[in-house]
Amino acid sequence: MDSELLGRISQSASRPIRTASAPSGSAASDVSFASVLQQTVSQQSTPSLHFSAHAQLRMSTRGLTLTSADKTRIGQAVGAAATKGAKDAYICYGDMGFVVNVPNRTVITAMTHTDQTVVTNVDSVVVVPRPDQTGGRAAGTD
């Protein structure tokens, strides 16, 4: 992009824009382009991870629980697999494993490594260390 175009964009970023999503019968609210852009980027940078009904059932029957931080780490691993072109990945997280459909960001099933030692129909494996199992820090951060 040339510098003139970037200059025009940055000047426009602080000007209010009219939103089309205001309720009918009321005036549209003024929102800056920068705030709309920031909100959109933040929503896209942290896409949600979905758990199928089957995965939820397996987690429940196998006593597997995840905190929101755990789900975030697994979601980041799915994102990393997506950048490498993975379609179906096995996410190894501590003593748990998750088969994930990467393009849909959907956990298909969940298991512990003692339940299953063979996993088929995956094209990628991502190993995600759990902070509580690595002395409170991620592996490779020495």
N, C-alpha and C positions, 0 to 999 in steps of 0.2 A: 504494500500500500504506500502511496506517496505521502509526503509530510503535509501537503495542503489538505488532503482528504482527512487525515488524522486530526489536524487542527480544527476542521469544521465539525468533526464528530465530537471532540472534547468540548468545544464551545456549546454544542447543542445538548450535551449530557446534563448540564445543570438547569436547563430551561424546563418548566413544567409542561407536561403533555396532558391531553384530555383522554380519559379512559372511556372506553365504550361499554364497560361493564357496570356502569352506575344503574341503580334501580330506576325503572321508568317513572317519569313524573318528578324526578329530582335532578338537580344539576350534576353534571359529571365532575368528579373530584380532580384536582390538579395533583399530579404525581410526577416527580422528576424521572427522566429517562434513566438516569444512573440507578435510582432505587429499583425500578422495574427490571433493569438488566441484572443487577446484583441478586435480586430475588430469583430470577429465572436461572441464573448460573448456579446458585446454591442448590436449587431444586434438582438441576441436572447433574451436579457433581456428586450428589449422594443419593443415587437411585435406590429405592427400597428393595429389600430382599423378601420374597414371598415364600411361604411354607405351604406346600400342598396338604390336603387333608390326610393323605397317607403319611407324609412326613410328621405331621402333628401327632397322629396316632402312634407312630413308631417312637417318637420322643417320649410320649406319655407312658407307653407300656414299658419302655426301657429306662425310665427314670432320668432322662436327659433334660437338663434345663440350661437355658442361655440367658445371660444378662443382656441389656441393650448394648453394652460395650462389646460383648462377645459377637452379637449380631453385626455390629459395625465392622469388626475385624474380619468376619466371614464375608461380609459384603464387599470389603476392600479386596479380599482374595479373589472373589468372583470377578470384580472389575479387572484385576491383574490378568486373570485367565482370559477374559474377553479381549484384552489388548493383544494377546498372543493368538487369537483366533479360535479359542476353545469352543466346543459346542456342548459337551457333557463332561463335567469335571468332578473329580473326587476331591473334596476339601478335607484334609486331615487337620483337625483342630484339637490339640491335646490328645485325650484318649477317645475322642469322638470322631466320626467320619460322616460326611454329608455328600450325597450324590446330587449335583446341581445341574439343571439345564441352564447354561450360561446365557444364551440370548434372551431368555424370558426371566432370568434372575429368580428362578424358582427351585427351591429345595425339593427334590423328588422323594428322598428317603433319608433316614438318619440311623446311625448304628454306633456301637462301640467297637473297638478293635478286637475285643474278646468275643463279640457276637459273630462277626464275620471277618474272615481273613482273606477272602477272595472277592474282588469287586470287578464286575465285567461291564461292558458297554460304556466305557468312558474313554475320552481321548486325551485327558490331561489330569495331572495330580498337582495340587497345591498344598504345601505343608505350611501351616500357620501355627507358630508356637503360642501357647497360652502364657500370658505374663505370670500367672500364679503357679505355673509349673516350670518356669525358667528363672526363678529367683527375682521376679518382679520386673524383668526387663525382657525385651524381645531378643531372640537369638540374633547374632550377627551385629550387635550394637556395642561390642567391646571397644 
